[in-house]
Amino acid sequence: QLHAGRSSVGFRGVMLSLHTASLSFNMPVSAPVSAPRASVSMAADVNSMLGKYSVKGIVYDPLGLASKYDVNWLREAELKHGRLCMLAFAGFLANDAGWGIPGLNIKCASIDAHDKMVA
């Protein structure tokens, strides 16, 4: 059925699409292939890592975090938090577009929900 302001693709169609999309990224099962690996030192010096400024050739670290923490862990955490923020923003837009959790009849604008949570 077509409703005013809604597409003809229902929730089941969207779920089927998401499910089949996830299946397309699976790799066929095969025997593991061992290739020669170069030796990698995880405890590398910060100045030898990628991410230097190209003009001065230094790593910008005004707080000295590289001497206190593992830089690889910090980079991984930054990527994880950036991806989580992108997902949260997509949820923010999906809520304002009218999408919601089936069976949960909560209709609230994203800004109103934010204001209620931080009040």
N, C-alpha and C positions, 0 to 999 in steps of 0.2 A: 504494500500500500504506500501511496505517496501522501505525506502529510505536508502541511504548509510549513515551509522553512526547513524541511528535512530531506535528506536524500533517500533514494530507494534502497540503498545498501543498509541493512540492519546490523545489529550488534553481532549476530552470528557470522555475517559476511566479513565484518572487520576482524573478528577473532580467527576465522579461517584464513584470511589473508595474512595475518601476523604469524599464525602457526606455520603456514607453508613457506613464508619468507625465512623463518628460522631454520627450517629443514634444508633450505638451499645452501646454507653455509656449513653443513656437515661434510666432513671429508670421508671418503671411503676408508674402511678399515684395511690396513696393510701392515706388513712387518716393518718395525722401525729400522730406519736406515741410519747407520752410524757414519758420520762424516768426520774427517779430522777437524779438530777445533783449535783455534788459536788460543793461547793462554790469555785470560782476561783477569786483570787485577781489579777487584771491586773497591779496594781501598786506595783509589787513585788520588793524586794530588789535585786540588781544586783548579789550579792553574793549568793543568794538562787536560781538563775536561772541556767538552763543547759548551758553548754559551758565553764565550768571551765577547766583549765589544770589539768590533773590527777596527775602530779608530785607535784606541789606546792599547788594545791587546790585554786588558785586565778583566778580572771578574768583579762585578759590582757586588760587594758584600759589606755594607756599612755596619751591620750589627755583629759581624764576625760569627755567623751561624755555622759556617763551614768548619770552624775549629771545634765547635761544640757538638754538632750532630753529623750523622751520615748524610752526605749530600744526595746520594742516590735515593735514600728514603724520603728526603724532602722533595725531590723532583717527582717521585711517584705519588706522594701525598698531594702535591699541587695538581697533577693530572687528574687524580681521583676527585678532588674537590671541584675542579673545573667542570668535569663531566657531570657531577651531581648538580651543579648550578644550572647547566644546560637542560638537564632533565626537569629540574624544578621550574624553570622558565617555560618549558613546553607544557607542563601541567598547569601553570598559571594561565597560559593562553587557551588551553583545552577547556578549562573551567569557564572562562569568559565566552567561549564558543558554544557553551551549553552542554558539553559532554560531561557525563558523570558516571558514577558507579551504578550499575543496574541494581535496582531494588532499594537504593538509598536515595530518597527523595529530598535532597538538600539543594536548594537553589539560592545561591548567594554569590554576589560579585566577588572577584578575587581581592579587590581593594578593601571591601567591607570585611571579608574574612581576615585579612591581614590586620586591619584596625582592631578587630575583636580579640585577636590573639596577642597583640602587644599592649593592649590596654590593661 
